Amino acid sequence: MYKQIISSFILIAVLFSCTVSQPKEKPLGQLIDESLEFATQQSLLMAESLKDQPDRLPQTIDKDGKLVTCNSAWWVSGFFPGVLWYLYENNPSDSLKKWATNYTLRVEDQKYTTNNHDVGFMIFCSFGNAYRLTGNPAYKEVIHTASNSLITRFNPTVGCIRSWDSAPWSKQWQYPVIIDNMMNLEMLEWSAKAFEDTTYSHIAETHANTTMENHFRDDYSSYHVISYDTITGEVERKNTAQGYSDDSAWARGQGWGLYGYTMMYRETGNEAFLQQAEGIAGFILNHPNLPEDKIPYWDFDAPDIPNAKRDASAGALICSALIELSGYVTEEKAKEYLAAAETQLRSLSSSVYLAELGKNGNFILKHSVGHMPNGTEVDAPLTYADYYYVEALMRMKENMKAN
């Protein structure tokens, strides 16, 4: 009897110990609100830090932790203004609106950009959100001009918008088109409706269809760069620039595809785009190299997994896309996508990935990978990681309200 009593006490002690060491998970709504509040404080610090440099925008930090900025012409310039607008949407304060307006106007000159495909990123993340939340007609006209600039890069023989012009590092390709380019189509679809001009939607949908045909493998993974013959329009080469190898699945590239086709389904109702998005989601979520916290390694085929660097920017991007995609699919798939997205949000909102106030160059997230083959922006904060993280928080918050 004595031994039984002692054994019972030991069992109770063990169970109590387990309970104490495994605290109850924070409710998702509370986690979202706290994360958005932190993002607001951190982003206001970032905005203040550059108030005396009116032509600069945040990009990353250097190896010493010092803020690295860019001018409006660098492809990431529109993301920080977009972060500020999302945070203003969540908490409409005068200070957020002031800084969102300030940083948006820093990007305006890029509405004339015709020498790269990133004008969609630069203008629609900034001015697109600005117009959505304020209705200022001046913002609308900026988007119109930018859309006209972007479509100058469309080649009807190829059926795609060209990504990069000839440069020393890109001369290997006749007509390079990268999977990232799917993200710039949203501005064109928006402009087609806003300005009642199907030219924009025709180009966007032709690009999406051509990309769907040539960029993807049978398992729905994507190449990074497809180059086309400008005379015949046929595929010339299938390569990578930022992934581990030509045949690997560069994580952020898979995210661009997932987000892009989800958005194209929203804009067009084309079931082929929805099927494509679901296929990409299946590839990502069922991949044996996707970690338990659902924040991918920088490349699904990186040779040093499980020691490979994680890419929080890919995780945030995929998370945001999954939340939207959950609204277009069966109830069973919606639950799968939202469960994965919740895991990603909890991971990104943990101390592993979320910065401390006033640190990390005032960026929100840590541990992204910009360009591993070049050794640039590796295991560093990135402004677009912050953008898609805040967007994902906002989308999940809205999803929870609706359901």
N, C-alpha and C positions, 0 to 999 in steps of 0.2 A: 504493500500500500504506500509506504513511504517513497519508494522509487517511482511509483506512478504519479504521486503528487509532485515530486521534483521534476519529473518528465513533463508534466502539464505546465508547470511554471516556466520551464525552458522553452516549450512550444509557444506559450503566450508571449514571452520575452522576444523570441525570434520574430513572431508576427508583428509585434509592436515596433520592433526595430525596422522591419521592412516598411511599415506604414510611415514611420518618421522619415526614413531615407528616400521615400518616393512620394513627394508632396503632390497634392492634387493639381492636375493640369489647369492652367489659367483659362477661363472662358475665352473663346475666340474673339468675341466682341470686345472684351476688355483689352485683349492683346492688341487688336487692331487700333483701338482708340489711343492706347498708350504709345504705340509705335508711330502713329500719325502725329501725336504731340511731340515726341522726340524729333521726328523728321522736321517738324515746323521750327523747333528751337535751333536745330543744327543748321537748317537752310537759311534762317535769318542771320545766323553768325556768318555763314558763307557770303550772303549778300552784302552784309556790312563790310566784310573784309576787302571787297573789291570796289567799294563805293567811290574811291578816288582814281580808279582805273577804268574809265567809261567805255573802253574798247575791248575789255578782256572778259572772258567767261571761263568757268571752271572746267578742267579736263581730268586731272588725276593728281597724284603726288609723286615726288621723286624718291630716290633711295634713302634720302635723309628725312623724309616725311614732309618736305616743303611743297606747298601748293604749286602745281603746274597749271598755267592757264593757256587759253588759245584765243585767237581772234575769231570773228564771225565766219570766216571762210573755212574753218576746220569743221569736219562733218558732225561733230558732237555739240556744236554751239547752241542748238535749239533745246537741248534736254533740260538744262537748269531752269530756263524760263518756264518750261512745261511742268517741272516739279513744283515751282512756286504757284502756278495756276491751280494745280491739283490740290495743293495745301490750302489755297485760298478758297477753293470750292468746299473743302471740308470745314474750314473755319474762316468765314469771310471777314477778315480784319483789315483795317486800313493799311497796316504795315506790309502785310503780304501782298495786297493789291498794288501798293506803291512799288515794291521791289519787282513783282511779276511784270508790271508795265515797263519799268526801267530796263530790265534784262531782255525783255521781248524786243524792245526798240533797238537794242544793240545788234540784233540779228537782221534787221529789216533790209539792209543792203544786199542780202543774199537772194532776194526775190528775183534778181537779174541773173543768177548763176545758170550758166549753160554748159560749163565745162566738166560737170560731174552729176551723178544721179542723186546725190545726197540732199538736194534742195528740198525734197519731201520731208526728210528728217528735220532739217534746219528750220523750215518755215511752218510745217503743220504741227509739230510738237509745241512750238511757241505760239505762233499766231492762230493756229487752229483752235487750241485751247482758249486763247484769249478771246477770240470771237464767240466761241461757244458759251462762254461765261459772261460776256459783257454786251455782245451784239453791236459792238462798235463797227460801223460800216467801213472805216479806214482799214481795219484789220482784214476785212473780207476782200478788199481790193488788193492787198498785199498777197493773199493766197491766190487770187486770180492771176496776178502777174507771175508768181512763182510757178503756177501750173503751166502757163504758156512757155516759161523757160524750160521746164522739165520735158515737155513733149517734143522740144527740138531735138532731143537725143533719141527719138524713136526711129528705127529703120524698118519700114514695112516689109522689105525682103527677108530680113531676119525674123521680124515679129517680136522684137524686144527693144527696150530702152537700154542703151549702152551704159555700162557702169563707169569704166575708167577710160580716159583718153590715153594716147600713146605717151609713155614716159619711160625713162631708162629701165625701171623695174617691171613695166608691163608690156614691153615691146614683143614679148613672146607670144602675145595673143593678137589676132586680127580684130576681134570684136568681143571683148570680154563682158560677160553678164554674170553677176554674182547673186547668190540666193538672197543676200541682204536687200536687194533691189525690190523685193516683194513689199517691203515696208513703205516704200515711197508711193505705192499705188493708191493708198487711202486718200491722199490729197487729191488725186485725179478723180476718183469716184465721187468725192465730196463736191468737187468743182462741177462735175457733170450735172449734178442735181441743183446746186446753188445757182449756176449760170445757164442752166437749161441748154447744155451743149454736149451732145453725145460723142464729140471728138475725144474728150478726155476719157470717158468710160470705154470707148472702143479700144483705145491704146492700152488702157490698164488691163482689160480683159484679154486682149490679144497677148500681151506680155505674160499674164498669169497662165494662159493656156500653153504657150510655147515653153515656159519654164516647167510646167507640170509634165510636159512630154519629154523634156530633155535633161532636167536637173536631177531627177529622182531614179533610184534603183528599185528593184522589185520589192524590197523590204520597206520602202518608203523613206529610207535614209537619203540624204541629199549630198551631191557634190557641192563644192564651194563655187568654183569658177567653171562656166561653160563658155568656150569661145566659138564664134560662128564665122564661117566663110562669108564675106560680105557680098560676093557675087552670086553664089548659089543659095545662101541662107542656111546651108547645112552645118551641122556641128563639126567643128574643126578639132577641138581638144576638150578634154575633161580633166580638170586639175584642182589644186587647192592653193591658196595663198596663206591662209592663217591656220589651217588644220595640220594634223600630224603627217598625213600623206594624202595623195590624190584619192585613194580609195577609202579613207577613214571617214568617220562621222564627226566632224567638228561640232562641238556642242552648241555654240551660239548659232551656228548656221542652221541646225535642226530647229532651234527656237524661232529664227526668222521665218522659216517655212511654215511652221505651225501657226504662228501669229498671222502671217500674211494670208494664208488660205482661209483661216477662220474669219478674218476681216473681209475677204473677198466674198465669202458666202453671205455674210451680213449685208453687204452692199448690193449683191446681185441676185441672191436666192438660187444661184446655180448649184444644183445638188452635187455636181462633179467636184466643186471646190470643198463642199462639206465632207465628201468621202475622202478627199485628199487630206484634209485636216485631221480627220479621225484616224487615217492610216499613219500619219506622222506621229500623232499622240500615242498610238499603239506601239510604234517603234521605240519611242522615248521611254514610256512607262514600263514596258516589258523587257527593256534591255538588261542583260545580266550585269552590266557594269554601272547601272544607275545605283548610287549609294542609298542606304536606308533613309537618310535625311532628304533625299530627292534633289539635292544640289549637285549637278553633274560635274564630273571631271571636265577639264577644258576640252578634251576630245574623248569620245566614247571608246576610241581605240588607242589611247595613249599607252605607250609601251611600259610605263612605270606604275600603272595602276596596281595596288591601291595607294601608292605614294605620290601619284600625279596631283598637280595643283587643281583645286576646285575653281569653278567659275560662277561666282554669285550673279553675274550679269545674265548668264544663260539661265540660271535658276529663276531669277525674277521675271525674265522674259517669258519663259515657259509657263510659269505660274499665272501670269496675267492672261496669257492666251487660253489656258485650260479653264479659267473661270468664265471667260466669255463663251468658249466652246460648249461648256456645260449647259448653256441655255438653248442649244440647238439640237440636242441629241436625245436619245431615249433616257428614261428615268434611271435605268441601271448604269448607263455610261456616265450620266451626269453625276451620280454618286461617286463613281470611280474618279472622275476628273476633279471634283471638288475635294475629295479626300486627299488626293495627291497635292492639290494646291494648298490645302490647309497645312499639310506636312511641310511644304516648302515655306509657307509664310511663318510657321512656328520656328523653322530652322533659321531663316533669314532674320527673324526678330529676336533670336537668342544672342547671348554674348559672344558666340563664336563668330557671327557675321556682322552684327550690329555694332557700330562704333560707340565710343563714349563721347559724351557731350564736350564739344570744343576740341576734340582730337580727330585724327584721321584726315587732317586737312579740311575739316568741317564737312566731309562727305558722310553720307548716311551708312553705307555698307562697306565692309572690308572684303578682301579675298576674291577679286575678279581677275580675269586674264584677258588682256587686250590682244596682243600679237605674240604668241609664244615662239614661233619660228624666228622672229626678229629679236626676241628677248626684250620687248618693250611692253610696259604696263603689265608686268607679270606679278601676280599676287598683290594687287593694288586696288584702291578704290577707282571706280569709273563713273562718270556722270550719267551714263545711260543705264547702269545698274540701278542707281538711285531712282531714275525716272520710272522704270518698269516695276520696281518694288513699290513705290508710292501708288502707281496706277493699280497694281494688283491689290493693295490694301483698300483702295477706294472701290474697286470692283467687287471685292469680297464683302465689303460693308454694304453695298447696294444689294448684292445677292441675298444677304441675310435679312435685309429689310423686306425684300420682295417675297421671301419665303418664311 
